[in-house]
Amino acid sequence: MIKGFGIFTPKFAGNLRTSILTLVFVLPIAVTWSGCWRDSAADHYKERERTLQEKLTQDETAIRTASATWSKAAESKDLEKSLLFFADTAILMAPKSPAVEGKENIRKVWQQVLALPGPGLSFSAARVEVARSGDLAWEQGTYEFTTSDKNDKTTTEKGTYVTIWKKQPDGAWKVVGDIHNTNE
């Protein structure tokens, strides 16, 4: 034994044995545990993502249903049912017109539109996308607006629209922005 170098002392040899035994037995357990934790975190993330996607799909379905119901109300020229879909602070933007702000001002516009003779307005959502936050969504689709003149001659305007929906505190979706333009 070399004197002056404490690494070869019995105390060091005991510590070395303990350290090696620790590495041989504890390290695999620690590695396995960290792998399980990583798998558990990944599983938790996947479950959370699946739950979020289910919620977004439910919201999309709710908006598509609301939009279809709104279109039926417009087709039947029911002003009160049509206005149910607008939030109090909604904004309506139509071609060649200034923006109309607030549900009561939108009421005046819709009252005029629904009073026109002819089959009226119908629309259909082509795309609905809900934000991951779950509080906003946008809908894009097409519309037809058919009116009749005094001689029963019909005119049909076809176009596209974008509607912004916002989830209300009670969970209902309401329109906060509506813009459309003609295809002509």
N, C-alpha and C positions, 0 to 999 in steps of 0.2 A: 504494500500500500504506500502511496506517495503521501508524505506528510505535507501539510500546508494547503492541501487542496481538499476541502471539505465535501467535495461531491462524491467521494468514495467512502464516506463514513456510513456506518450502519443506519444512522438516522436518515440520511439522504436516500439510501437504498429502500428503506421502508416507505418514504414519501414517493419515491419513483414507482414502487409496486402499487401503492394506493392510486397514484395518478393514472397508471396504465389500466388498472382494474376499473377505475372510473370511466376512462375513455372506452374501454371494451364493453361495459355494461350500460352506462348512462347515456352515452352519445347516441347509440341506435334508438333508445327510447325517446330521446329529445328530438331526433330527426323524424321519427315516426309521428310523434305528437305534433310537430310543426307542420308536417304534411297533412295530418288530419285537420288541423286548424285551418290550413289553406283550403282544403277541400270543403270544409264547413262554410268558410267565408264565400267561396265560389258558389256553393249550393244556395246560400242565403241570397246572394246577388241575383242568381238565376230565378229564384222564387219571387224576389221583389220585382224583377223585370217582367216576369210572366203575369204577376198581379197587376202591374201598371198597364201592360198591353191589354189585358182583359178589361180594365176600367176605361181605357181609351176607346176600345171597340164598343163598349156599352154606350159611351158618350156619343160616338159617331152614329150609332143606331138611333139614339134618342134625337139627335139633330135631324137625321134623314126622316124620321117619323114626323117630327115637328114641321119640317119643311113641306112634306107631302100634305099634312093636315092644313097648313097655311095656304097651300096652293088650292086645295078644295074649297076653303073658305073664300078665297079670291074668285074662283070660278063661279061659286054660288052668289057672288056679290054681297057677301055678308061683311059689312064694314066692321062691326064690333068684334067678330071672331078673327078677322084679318089683323086688327090692331093688337090683339092679345099677344102676338109674337114679338112686338117691339118693346124694347126697354124705354123707360121714360126719357132717357137722354140720347136716344138713337138719332142717327144722321142718315138722311136719304139724299142720294145724288143721282139725278137724272140728266140725260143729255140736254144741252142748250138751256139749262136751268140752274139757278143758284142752289146751293145746298140748303136743305130743309132740316132744321134742328128741332128736336123735341117731339115727343109723341103727339101732342095736341096739334102742332103744325103739320105733322105727317098725316094726321086724321083728315085735315082739310084737303090735302093732295089726294089721298086715297078715296075720299068721298066723291071727288070730281071724277076720278078714274073709274070707279065702280058704277057711277051713275050713267056712264056712256052706254048707248044702245049697242047691242051685239053680244056675242058669246063671252067676251071679256078676257081676263088674264089667267094664264096658267103657266106654271114653271116646273122644272124638274132638275134635281141635283145630279150632277155628273160626278162630282168629287167633293168629299168632305174630309178635312184634316183637322184633328184635334191636337193642340199643343201639348207637349209632355207635362206641362204644369197642370193641365186639366181644367183650366179656367177660361181659355179662349179657343175658338175654332173658326175656320173659314170654310165656306161652301162656294163652289163654282158650278154653274149650270146654264141651262138655256131657258128662254121664255118665249111665249107667243101671246100677243095681245091683239085680239080681233074685235073690231068695232063695225057698226053698220051706220050708213048715212040715211037720209030721209027716204031714199028710194030703195032701201034694203040692200044696197051694194056694200059688200063687206071688204074691209081692208085688214090685212094681217101684218103686223110688225113682228119680226123675229129678231131675237138678240141673245146676248149673254149677260150674265150677272155675277157679281161676287158679293156675298153676304158674310158679315163678321158676327159671330155669336159669342156671347159672354155668359158664363154660368153665374146665376144669381145666388144669393145666400141660401135660398130655399132649395137649391139644386136644379131649378128649372133653367133652361137655356133660352135667352132672349136675344133678339137682333139689336146690335148697337151700331151697325153700319151696313148700308145697302146701296150698291151702285150698279147701274146697268147701262148697256149701250146697244144700239141697234146693229144688225148685221149689214144694213144698207148704207 
